[in-house]
Amino acid sequence: MDTEKRKMLGESFLEASDGQFLGKLCLNEFDSESVTNRFGQYGSQFSATSINNSFSVYGSPYSALSPNNPFTTTPPRIYLRGQLWGILTVNGFIYGPKISPLELNKWMHINGLYY
């Protein structure tokens, strides 16, 4: 499913600056699309589309598309219930609504993303 449809359905998810879907934002670690599923495509430390893979384009501390790069100006976007909420980044120089990848689970708890 493309990200435009996910927005229309009111889903919460991550989207890379190149348009790549990076996983659903939910605390259900059994959901195959959840960023909290350690064995899934979007949560595994080995997956090419996971922010948790430090060797992937979307997780490397050196990639412009990664939230883990402290110098990136193109981090992933956070959609909360279909609406752009902010960005996921460790870059302290970017202004606006943002959270660090290390705070993502806490942010999902605060926003009731348990499904």
N, C-alpha and C positions, 0 to 999 in steps of 0.2 A: 504494500500500500504506500502511495507517495505521501509526502509531508503535507501537501495541500489538503488532501482528503482527511488526514489526521487532524488538521486545524479545524476543519468543518465539523468533525465529530467531537471536538472539544477534548482531545487527548492531551496529556502532558508528556513531553518528550524533548530530546536533544536533537539539534540539527547543526551539522557542520557548516561552515561558511561556503563550502562548495556544494551545498544542498544535500549531502549524504545524511540519511537518517542514522542517528547514533544510539537509539534505544528509547524505550518508554521509561518515564520517571514514575516508578511505583516501587513500593517496598516488598512486593510479592516476589521473593527470590525463586519461585517456581515458574513464573511467567517467562516464556521463552524469549520475549523481546525486552525484558526488563534489564536495566543497567545494574541491578542488584543480583542477577542470576550469574554466579561465578562460572557456570559451565555453558552459558549462552553466548550467542554471537555478539551481544553488546555489553556483556559484563566480564567476559573471560580475559585473563591476562595474556592469552595467546591469540585472540581474534584480531584480524586486521581492521575491524570496525568498532573496536572497543577503546574507550578512553583510558582503560586500565592496562593496556598493552604499551609498555614504555618503548617498544621498538616499532610501533605502528605510526602511520601518518597522523592518526587521531589521538595518540596518547604520548608520543615522544616529547621530551622536554626541549627538543630542537625543532619541531615541526611548527610551521605557521598556523596549521589547522588544529593544533592541540591546546586544550585548556591548561596543560601542564608546562607550557612554554612561558616563562616570565616576561618575555619580550613580544609575544604575538600581538598583533592588532586585529587578528581575524579568528577569535576563539568561537567555540560553538554557542549557538543561541539556545536559550531555555524557553520552552513554551509551556505555560501553565493553563490547563483546561482550554487549549486552543488559541490562547492569546500570548503574544510575545511578552515575556516577563523581564528578561535581561540576558546576561551572558554567564557562561561558566569559565572562569579563568583564575590564574594565580597572578596575573599581571596587575600590580598595584597602581599603575598609571592610567588605567582605563576607568573613566567615570561612568556613573549610571548604575542601575541595579545589576548586581553581580554577586556571585558566590564562588568560593573555591571548591574544587573537586573534593577536597577533604571534608567539606561541610555539606555535601550533597545529601547524604542520608538524613542528617538533622533537618535540613530544609524540607525534605519530603515528609518527614514526620510533622513538622510545623504546619505544612499545607495539606495534611490529611491524605496523602497519596499512598494509601494502603492496598488498594485493589490489586 
